[in-house]
């Protein structure tokens, strides 16, 4: 004699597909999170690169001192034309455009980089523009050591 098998109750119409919708939402959330982590990291690295290039270009410009004036008076002053040329030459070597401003003995360089997004590009965000700025002044000799 065989025993009758007990079947689980049939799912109601409203419960069908709930697991599928949940999985789709979780996968989309994980992709968004991965995009924020990966593309956020790439954007932070691009920001650091823009700052580094701006600071290096400003230092290159700050080395363009007015030699004749220094020999006569002993004062360090910039040759503004040579400072601009040196900073632009450094930026040209990096391949990134920038804005150079020389005011008095201060060279300020601003660099903008475009970071293309890897994962968030799928959601319509194609790229972000990051800006870095650096300033330098000419110094005579080696200053005091800092801890």
N, C-alpha and C positions, 0 to 999 in steps of 0.2 A: 504494500500500500504506500502510495507516495503522499508526501505532505504538500499541502498547497504552499506556494511561494508567496511571500509578502513583498509587494513592490512598494517603493517609496512613493509618496504622493506626487502627482504631476505638478510641475511648476505652474504658478498662475501666470496669466498673460503679462502682467505688469513687471514680473521679475526677470523676464528673459532679456539677455543682453546687458544686464547690469555689470557683470564682471568685465565684459569687453569695453564698456565705456570707462570703467575704473582703470583698466590697464592702459587705455589710450591716454587718459589724463595724466597718469603717473609717468608714462614714457615721455610725453611732451614736457612735463615739469622737469624731468631729469635732463632732457636735452637743453632746456633753458638754463638750468643750473650749470651744466657743463659749458655752455656757451659763455655764461658770465665768468666762470673760473678761467677758462682758456683765453678767451678774447680779452678779459680784464687783465690777465697777466701780460699778454702781448702789448696791451695799451700802456700799462705801467712801464714796461721795458722800453717802449718807444718814447715815453715821456722822459725817462732817465737818459736815453740816448740824445734827445733834443737838448736837454739841459747840459749834458757833457759837451756836445758840439758847440753850443753857445758860449759856454765858459772857456773852452779852448780857443775859440775864435777871438774872444775878448782879450785873452792873455796874449795871443799873437799880435793883436792891435796895440796892446799896452807896451809892447817892446819897441815900438817905433818912436823912440824919443828924439827930440830935437838936439842932435849932437853938437852943433855949433853953439847953441845957447848953453848947453851943459858945460862945454869947455870954457866958456867965458865966465859964467856966473856960478857954476856948480849946482844949479837947480835942475831937477828933473821935470821937464815939461814934454808933452806929446807934440809930435808933428801930426796935426789932424789928418792931413791928406795921406801921409804914409800909413797912419794907423788904420784909416778906412780901407786902404788898398790891402794891407796885410790881413785884416779881418776877412775881407771879401775873398782874398786868395785862399785862406784856410777853408772857408765855406765852399768855395769852388772845388777844392780837393775832396771834400766830403760828398759833394754832389747834392747838397741840400741848400735851398735858397734861404736867405735870412736878411734881416734888416740891421744895419750897423749905424750906431749913433755915437758921435764923439762930442762930448760937452766938457770943456776944460781939460782936465787930465783924466777923465773917466770915459772908458770905452764900454758901451752897452750893446750887446748883440742879442737879437731875438730870432729864434729858429722855429719854423713850423714843419712838422712831419705829418704825413698821412699814414695811418695804420689801417690796413685792410683787415676786416674781420673775417674769421674763418667759419665759425659756427653760427653766430648771430647774423651773418650774411644771408643765411637761409630764411631768416625772419624778416628780411628787408633792410636791415642795417648793414650797409655795404662797407663804410669806412668811418673812422673818427680822425679828427685833426687834433694833434697835441702840440703844445707850445712850450718851448724852453727858453729861459733867459739867463744871461750871464753878464757880469760886470767885472771889469779889472781896471786897476790903476798902476802906473809905473812905480816900482820900488827900487831903492838904492841899496845894493848889497843884500845881506841876509839879515832878516829881522830876528827878534827874540824868539827862542824856541818856545813853543806852546806845549803844555802837557797833554 
